[in-house]
Amino acid sequence: MYSQAIVAGPQIFVSGQIPADNKGELISGSIADKTTQCCENIKGILTEAGVGMDRVVKVNVFLDDMAHFAEMNGVFEKYFSHKPARSCVAVKQLPKGVPVEIECIAFSGTSSKL
């Protein structure tokens, strides 16, 4: 077992979320469905920490194939409409063979864009 998130001062570091439900079962469906589940997991963790998705300042997205980028990005934009800093990389393999994993850093204080 690992920590879902760590609070360090005004920052909340959310561990990589894979497309698994609250029972830990992997969901089936499209990349859009799986990205939605990752984002819902992040949303739940941040809600528990007392902040909203609009407090996310940095996101790292890991895909098993960049061919999934457009579909993932369509969902991503709905959850992160405030456009936090983001990296998206293709990796050889992700835990449990999933095609997408998302981690982020949120800020519980005030922030601004450059």
Secondary structure, 3 states (H helix, E strand, C coil): CCCCEEEECCEEEEEEECCECCCCCECCCCHHHHHHHHHHHHHHHHHHHCCCHHHEEEEEEEECCHHHHHHHHHHHHHHCCCCCEEEEEECCCCHHHCCEEEEEEEECCCCCCC
